[in-house]
Amino acid sequence: MRGYLTIGLLLISNVFMTLAWYGHLKFKEWKWFEKSGLFALILVSWGLAFFEYCFQVPANRIGFRGNGGPFSLLQLKVLQEVITLLVFLGYTWLFFKEETFRWNHAVGLVFLVLAVYFIFRK
């Protein structure tokens, strides 16, 4: 159960992280952001990053084997990276329609899945 909770919290965390890192590229299209300067966008991104940490820190504490969770530190990091890339792919498909998914992206994802497999292999 702690493993599923960890993965769920990492997913939510990464939604906020992706918005904090890349959302400003779309915010400029919204009326109330079109005249915002870089400093204002940085503050908005920091605000979003706060919520990322509100989910990321508990995910790592709950999921870490040293705290009774099912994952080693290396496993947590690999999960985090794969979830980050999956959330980012969803984000680009939803908000950046001009991005195309090509064969080399699929190959890269296969390698990520293999990385998870080998990291979790006993």
N, C-alpha and C positions, 0 to 999 in steps of 0.2 A: 504493500500500500504506500509506503514512504517513497518508493521508486516512482510510482505514478504521480504522486503529489509533487515530487521534485521536478519531473518532466513537465507537468502542467504549469508550475510556477516559472520554470525556465521559458516556456512558450510565451506566457504573459509578459515576462520580463523582456523578452526579445522583441515583442511588438512595440513596447515603449522605447527600447533602445534603437530600433530601426527608425521609428518616427523622430527620435531625437537627432540621430545622425543624418538622416536623409529627407526627413519631412520638409525641412526648409526649402528644398528644391521644388516642392509643390505648393508650399504656403504662399509663395509670391503670386500665385494665381487667384488667391482669395482676396476679396476687396479690402478687408481690414489689415492685410499684411503687405499690400502692394507698395506702400511707401516706407515700410520698415527698413531700418538700417541693419547692418551686420550685428551690431551690439544687441539690438532687440531680438534678433533671431537667435543669438547665442543664449540670451536669458530664457527664451522660450524652450530651447533645446535643453538647457540645464533643468528647467522645471519638469520636462518629460523624463529626463535622466533620473530625477529623484524617484519617480514611480518605478523606473526600471530597477533601481537598487532596492526598493521596498519589496520586490518579488525575488530578485536575484540572491540577495543575502539569505533570506529564509530557505530558498531552494538549496543553496549550498550547505547550509547548516543541517537541514533535514536529510539531505541526500548523502552527506559525507559519512563514510564508514566509521570514522572516529567518533561520531556523534550518534551512532546507532543506525545510520542509514545503510543502504545497500551498495553504495558506490565508492570506489577509491578516488583519490584526487585526480588522477589521470583520466579515469572514466568520466568523472564530472566535467572535466575540461573538454574532452572529445564530444560528449553529449551537447555541451554548450555550443561548440563550434558548428556542429551539424544542424542543431536547431536554429542557430543564427542564420545560416545559409538558406535553410528552408523558409524561414520567415521572410528573409530578404527576397527570395524568389517570388513568394506570394505577393509581397509589396510591389515589386517591379511589374508583375503581371497586372495587378489591380490599378496602380497609379501611373505607371510609365508604359503606356501602350506601345510605344515605339521600340521597346526592347523586344528582341526575338530570342527564342530558345533554340539553340543550335545543337548539332550532334556533339560538339566538344563539351558543351555544358552537361549533356547527359552522361558522357564518359566521366567527367569530373565528379558528378553525383554518385556514380557507381563506385568510384574510388573512395568517396567519403563513406559510403555504406560499408565498403570493405574495411576501411579504417576502424569503424565502430565494431565490426565483427572481430577483427584481430585484437583490438584493445580489450574487449570483453571476454575473449577466449581464455579459458583457464589453462 
